[in-house]
């Protein structure tokens, strides 16, 4: 009988292996697998790229094929699939290899699996043990679990602020709030997710590129760049549009009004953007009454449904306070990442320009605030990253 300590040791290794697929397997899950026979690891594998072989099959290949694996134990971070997609069912090869026991970390909420993989293995006479290091294994695939059950992207809202809670000085200057190490982390995390989204006002003010720019990311997949731009104000001269043929760019706008007043202008701007290589998506607009402050906006929930249907499973939201507040208010944000710099920006004594990371969705009292989980804390030189999960209302 294998000890619980050994079970965890091998599953910890499988978790480490799974992370190697980060940024390359979306919208598939991160999965790692370890084969153990007579107390010796004989094969390891992970899901390395979307459409490629799954972790279990890669582990069998490293072990020298299924002929060498009879009687071995398999540790896998996610319930093995039992259906044919881009790859054949992993349950088939596990059974064919005459694996003795399978230790599973996470259950797979995919309706095509969702316990069926476990049942198939048990029906074949294989001993199956579930929930081994489940918390660690579940943490690998928060994005996948959300996407496979909702068909909408998992949204991470990210911003940097001073220790007194401001994203810019009263002059509007914001480069740079945090140091180089924190900014490098931002680029690394962009590479882990499928898209990065901002608002048109940020584009006009900062002219960002929104790509992954760090030496260690050479060859990394670039995220799809998304701009929320209700009235199609994005400048054709901005760097996002100018690089749209090199890196995908989606501009999400409101459909033209039915009264026809803006149809000609909309049509001309849309044609110019598409000629530059931009994908323009029109979604319903939120009424000015619903927007609260009278500012016309696109329906972010509708946009998430459209993006999910396009296979975008995750979005990093890097924007100003207005879009951040709207995103929180309509419930599309699952995680918040806050970089805090060791600086105090203060305010001008006779000025009213305060740059808060979240505008709108104002709580009338502390009990009505959007609730967050306890933070996970990391440091980057002098800067601190606080990472929270949004607790559903």
N, C-alpha and C positions, 0 to 999 in steps of 0.2 A: 504494500500500500504506500503510495507516494505521500509525503508529508505536505501539510499546508504551506510550509515555508518554501518547499521546492516548487509547488504549484505557482506561488506568487513570483518566485524568481524567474521561471520560464515565461509567465505572462508579462512581467515587467519587460523582459527582452522583446516579446512580441509587440508591446506598445512602442518601444524604441524603434523597432523596425517599421511599424506603421507610419510613424512621423516622416519617414523618408519620402513618402509620396505626396507630402504637403505641397499644394499649389499645382499639382500635375494630374490629379485624378478626378477633380470636379467634373460633373456633379456626382460622381461615385464616392463611396466612403473610403476613409483611410483604414487599411486592414494590414495587420502583421500576423505571421504564423511561425511557429517553431515546432519541429519534429524531434521527439526524444525517444531513444530506444536503449533499454538497459542502462538508464541513467546518463546517457551521452547524447548531446545534441548532434543529430545527423543531417539536419537540413533547416534552413531559414529562408523566409521569403516575405515579400510585401507587395501590395498593389502599387505598381510604379507609375503607371500612366493610364489615362482614360482610354478604354478600349483594349488595354493590354491584359495579359494573364493575371488572374487573381492571386492573392498571397499564398493560398494553399497549394496551388499548382506550381508556383515558383519554388516553394519549399520542397516539394517532391522532386522537382528538377535538380535542385542543389544536392539532394540526398542521393542522386543517381538513378532516380526513377522509382516507380511504385514497387518494383520487384524486391527492393531492398528494405521496404518499410513495414512488412507484415509484423504485427504485434507491437508497433510503435504507438506512442501517445502523440496527439496533436493539440497544441495550444494555439488558439486563434482568437483575436480580439473581437470579432463579430461573427454572429451566427452564420454558418456556411450557406450559400445560396443553393436553392433547389430548383431553379428555373433557368431557361436558356435566354440569355440576352446577347450581348456582344461576345460573351464567353459561355461555354457549356456549364452545367451545374457542378459546383464544387463537391456536392454530396456524392456524385457519381465516382469521382476519382478517390475520395476518402474511402468509400465502400470497396472499390476495386483494389485499393492498396492494402486492404484487410487491417486497417487501423483498429487498435484495441480500445482506446479511450480518446474521447474528444473533450477538451476543456474550453469553454466558451466564456468570453468576457461580457459582451453586450448582446442583447436581443435585437434582432433586426426588425424595425417597424414597417419596412417595405411590405405592402399588402401581399406581394408575391412570395414573401418569405414568412415573416411574422410567426415564428414557431414551427412552421412546416419543415424547415431545414432540420431542426432538432428531432421532429417526429420521424422523418425519413431515416435519419441515422439510427435512432433507437429501434425502429422497425427492422433494420438490417442487423440487429444484435450488437450494436456498438454502445458501450457505456458512455453517456453524455453527462457532463457536469457543467452547470450553468452559473453565471454571476461571479466568476472568478475575477477579482479586481474590477468589478463592474464600474465603480465610480471613475477609475482611471481610463477604462476603455470607453465609457460613455462620453468622457470629456474630449476624446479624439474626434467625435463626430456630431457635435452640436449642430453644425451646419447641415450635414446630411439628414439627421433626424428631423430637423425643422422642414427642410425642403421636400423630403419624401412624403411627409404627412400633410403639408399645406400647399405644395406646388408654388410657393412664393419664396423669394430670396431671404436668407438670414442676414440681418442688417446690423453692422457694427458701427456705432456712432463714435467718431474719434475727434478729439480736439486737444489743443495745448493752451494752457492758461498760466497766468502768474499766480503767486501764492494768495493774492487778494481777489482771485476769481475773474480776471479780465484777459481777453484774447488779443488785445492790442492796447497801445498807449492812446491817450485822448486825441492824439494827432492822427490816429489810424495806423501808425507804424506797427508792424507785427513781425518783421523779419530781423532776428529770429527770436521767438519766445523761448524755445528750448535749445539745447546744445546739439553738437554733431551726433553723439551716440544715440540720442532719442530720435533724431531725424532719420538716422540709418535704420532704426527699428521700424519706423513708419514705412520705409521703402521695402523692407523685408516682409512686412505683413501685407502690403499691397500684393506681393507676389503669391501669397497664400490663398487669396480670394479671387473670385472671377471678375469682379467689377469694382470701380471706385466712382463715387458719385458726389457731385457738388452742385451749387446753385449758380445761376447766371451772374448774380451780383459779385460772387467770388471771382468768377472768370473776368469780369470787367475790371475789378479792382486789382487783382493779383496776376492775371494772365498765367495761370499754372499750366504745367504740362501733364501732371497726374500719371507719370510713368514710374517704373521701378528703376531707380538710379543708385546703385551701390556696386562696388567692385565684385563682391561675392555673388552678385545676381546676374552675372554675364550668362546669357542664354536662357534666363528665366522667362516664363510666359508672362507677357504683359497683360494687365487687366483691361477689360473693356471699360472705357471712360464714358460716364453718363453725366449730362448736364440737364438739370431741371430749369426750364426756360419757358415760362407760360406764354409770353408774347413774342418769342423768337427774337430776342434782343442780342443774341450772341454775335460778337463782331466776326466778320469773315476773315479779318486779319489776325485774330488771336492764334496763339500757338496750338491750341487744341484742334482748331479747324485746319490749320496749315499742316498738321501732321496726321490728319484723319486717314490718309491712304497708307500710312506706316503702322498706326496703332488704332484699333477700332474706336469710333466715337459715336455715341447715341445722344441725340438731343431730343428730350421729351418736352413737348409743348402742348398747349391746349388746342383742341380742334377749333377752326374758325367759327365765329358766331354765325348763327343762322340768319341774321339780318343782312348778311352780305357786306357789311361795312369794311371788314378787314380781310375779305377773301383774296383780293388782288395782291395786297401787300404780303399776306401769308404765303400765297402761291409762289410769288417771286422769290421770297427769302428761302422757302423750302427748296425750290429748284436750285438756287445758288449753293445752298449747303450740300445738297445731294451731288451736285456737280463736283464738289470738293471731296467727295467720298464719305460724307456724313450720313448716317442713318437717322431719319427724322421720324419720331413716333408721336402721333397725336392721341391724347387721352382726354376724357371729360375734364372740364374745369370745375373747381369748387366754387359755389356761388359766393359773392362778396358777403352775404349775410352769414353763411356758414364759416367763412374765413375769420369772422370776428373783427378784424382790424380793417376790413374793406379792401385788402390787397388781393387781387386775383391770383389764384393758384391752381396748379393742376391737382387732380385727385391722385394722391400718392398710393392709395390702396389699389386703384385701378392700374397704375403704373407697375406696381409689384406683380400683379397678376399677368400683365403683358410680358414683363421681363422673365418671370418664372416659366412662362410658356416657351420662351426662347432658350431655355436651358440655363439661365443665369441663377445659380444657387446661392450666391453670397455677394454682399455689397459692403464696402467700407464707405461710410458717409463722412466726407471731409468738407465741411461747409461752414457757413456763418450761422449766427444765432437764429435767424428767421426760419431757415429750412430745418435746422435741428429741432426747433420748437414744434414746427408743424409735423415733422416725422414722429416725434414723441407723442404728440397729441392724437395722431390718428393710429397709433399703436403698431407701427411697422418696425420699431427698433427692438432688438433682442439683447444687445450688449452695448455697454458704454465704456469707452477707454479714455481716460483723462490723464494727460501728461501735465504735471505740475512743476513749474520752474521756480527756483529759489530767488524770486524777485517780487517786488511790490510796485505796481504801476501807478497806483493812486489815480486821482482825477484832477482836472483843472478846476480851480476854485470858482471860476465864473462860467464854467462850461457844463454842458449836459451830455456830452458824448461819452457814454459808458459802453464798452464792448463786452457784453456778457455772452457766454457760449450758448445760452438757450434763451430765446425770446418767445413770448407767448406761453401757452399752456400753463398760465399762472395759477398756483394753488391759493385758495382763499385762506387756508390755514395749514399748519404742518401735517395734520391728519389727511389732508387731501392731496399731498404731494405724490408724485410718481415714485414708487418704492423701488429700491435697488438692493441687491444681495450684499453680503459682506464682501469687501474688496479683496481681490488678489493683488499683491503688491510686488512690483519689480523696480529696480533702480537702474538708471543709465547715467553714469557719472554723477553729476549733481542733481539730475532730474528724477522725478518719481512718476511711475505709471501706476494708476489705480484702475483696475479693471472690474466692472460690475456686470452682473446679469440683471436685466429688467424683470421685475416681478409683475406678472400679469395682474391687472386690476380685478 
